[in-house]
Amino acid sequence: GESVGLHLPTLSVQEGDNSIINCAYSNSASDYFIWYKQESGKGPQFIIDIRSNMDKRQGQRVTVLLNKTVKHLSLQIAATQPGDSAVYFCAADTGNQFYFGTGTSLTVIP
Amino acid sequence: DVKVTQSSRYLVKRTGEKVFLECVQDMDHENMFWYRQDPGLGLRLIYFSYDVKMKEKGDIPEGYSVSREKKERFSLILESASTNQTSMYLCASSLLPRSYEQFFGPGTRLTVL
């Protein structure tokens, strides 16, 4: 199986600052990772993904870093905006199914 | 854009009732999934389906069954609802079986009294 956990259940950042959300996984066979954003009352929404043959991937205002040595990935959000307030969680794919973390609730302070 | 819809946003049922949760996707995806989401726990997979009339148990199938008669529709059935099935239920679909992005519906918050 797999165990996926986030380091902080909550995170507050000032608008305009950068946010970093961390995630740890346990199964070294996990080879695909996704970050999801879930706004209140909505289903999770895909943000960015990364495969295990990469250590960094960038999207629009977001960057995912993968450290396979310590089984850790992070999501960095640049210039955080109020609309970024949501729960963020990672998912790890072992090749059989996805395992989801519990989520970090990000609050952006105006 | 992929659209995954769920029949109800909120549902209140009594213990022992049979409950149907419906999910429809409009992007011709082969794969559909049912999860439940509880505070302090990650999404947990109940059942999934890779094709019409095909179903596979996930991590927590006990107390649930599913039906996939048409490609676009995946139903979750609680044969006899219990209070420990009070939860947020999320349906998802994906184009490929795994290692691929899943698109989620808005969720159904089920309360069993």
Interface residues (C-beta under 8 A of the other chain):
Chain A: V4 D31 Y32 I34 Y36 G41 K42 G43 P44 Q45 F46 D49 F89 A91 D93 G95 N96 Q97 F98 Y99 F100 G101 T102 G103
Chain B: V4 Y35 G40 L41 G42 L43 R44 L45 F48 G58 L90 A92 R98 S99 E101 Q102 F103 F104 G105 P106 G107
